Amino acid sequence: MDTTVKYIVLKSKDYQLGTPLFQEELKEDSTYFDRIPEVIKYQSHSFKVLSKELTRLHSIDENTESQTILVKVIAMVS
C-alpha cells in the first residue's frame, strides 16, 4: 500500500515549532504504523517520537489503498 510518513518537530533548539522535518514515500503494509521506532535519527540528530496519527484511505473507484502517518517528534539532548 502507498504509505506517506511525515515527521513534524514539536520541540527543538534547531527547529521551529511545527517544522516539517522530512517526508517518506514508501510501499508498506498496514502494520507499518506499529513498527515506527521510538527514536528517529535525521541529519546527525536524534528525535523521540511523541505521538503518531494514522489516516487510511480506500478508493472504491480506483480500488487502491493508501495511508498517511503523521509522526510528531521532539529533539533529544545528546
Secondary structure, DSSP 8 states (H G I E B T S, - for coil): -EEEEEEEEEE-SSS-TTEEEEEEEEE--TTHHHHS-SEEEETTEEEEEEEEEEEEEEETTTTEEEEEEEEEEEE---
